[in-house]
Amino acid sequence: LLNIDKFSTAAYSNKIQQMLDKFVSTGKINIPIDRLDFDDERFGIELKKLTTKRAQNAAAGGRLGRTISLHRPDNPVFYDSIEEQLNELLRLEATKQLDAESVFRKLTDLLDESQKEGQRRSELGFENGFEFAIYGELKNIINDKKISIDTSIAIFKKISPLTDYVDWTKNINVKKNMEQFIYEILTENNFPEDKIDKLSMDIIDLAVRNLYER
């Protein structure tokens, strides 16, 4: 047999990286680091290995999109807001209204914000994610911070005991009681009558997501 040396790409590594960055930035291939469960520090290290800002933006945007998909069902309003900002950044980059360096800085800030759900919750005085998720829904309707906070806390305190029932998510009577309690609290706090039915259903869905121990 012929003794043929093993081929090495070492001499072409810079060119290969440039080609990868080009295809990542145009969306023709996906950057792998956006789909791995790196912690924030490791992700930052991997991000710096990419040699262009457009490639870094593709990776950061992918990471952010994954974070939104994972957590939005538990707190739709909080993560919908982040997604809207992400989409706007991507639009500005695509239409060249914002340079890649500026997009990267804003994406970094947005990634940081996406990790602060717990902090924002504490700042508003909530004890759990369910209260914070309700708050977002309510504030979208009346845009009153204090009423939205007080109402969110009142709803949690009222329906929380009902979640002690075994398999309460499948219990029609429990859900009907929840709906009645929520309706009464929203009415007492002067929420629009035509919004209350949908709000009640949305809040029960959030309860299932946040309060049901699977």
Order of alpha helices (4+ residues) and beta strands (2+ residues): alpha-alpha-alpha-alpha-alpha-alpha-alpha-alpha-alpha-alpha
